């Protein structure tokens, strides 16, 4: 069942800003969207509005990586086992393969995930646990491999990690970067692959959600509000992608780990109080 929340432009502005700021940082956008509504005693904006915000993030990554995406020729794909493949062909194969696990899990367990995982205690636990995993991955990473060094099996492993991110608080970008780091990828390569993986996942979730909207035929949809939230999210997300890639080699992932631990502690406090 699709729930269309009754929210105003002020709330849409805050949520759009938070989505754009957190979607591509390893700190979980869904956790912050749910947490913000809880702390301000707002009605849950629902996954439909969340998807509109993710759509804004999708356009941000499409525009930012437009030159890379221009070279991805889907119709020119040769066999994945073809050693003569061009780098762009191979990269597209890796993206497709890494998308399969999350796509399957999301399609099969969508209702269960929406009903049982959008709670503060789940967010707190996943935020804390995967912060520690990210810290371990970054500390032990030798940063010796580029994006094009990944095999299809390793791409599948990153995709399996991405499926875990359907649990709020895990962070899709965080868990995919963590998996790439554990496989020895450079920080920028890990981040770039994570950002590119967002494209089919966000696109797929958007198609699924809006197909439900059409099926349920709700009495009213505030398209202007959805578009506004997506616009705010997209603008902020574009800037976030740019500066994250520019600074990640210098600052590393420790600041995000510390932030996640503090956030988890705050969430546990809110839950217990």
HELIX and SHEET records of a PDB file:
HELIX    1   1 UNK A    9  UNK A   22  1                                  14    
HELIX    2   2 UNK A   29  UNK A   39  1                                  11    
HELIX    3   3 UNK A   46  UNK A   64  1                                  19    
HELIX    4   4 UNK A   66  UNK A   70  1                                   5    
HELIX    5   5 UNK A   74  UNK A   76  5                                   3    
HELIX    6   6 UNK A   87  UNK A  116  1                                  30    
HELIX    7   7 UNK A  120  UNK A  140  1                                  21    
HELIX    8   8 UNK A  147  UNK A  149  5                                   3    
HELIX    9   9 UNK A  152  UNK A  164  1                                  13    
HELIX   10  10 UNK A  172  UNK A  182  1                                  11    
HELIX   11  11 UNK A  187  UNK A  216  1                                  30    
HELIX   12  12 UNK A  223  UNK A  251  1                                  29    
HELIX   13  13 UNK A  254  UNK A  272  1                                  19    
END                                                                             
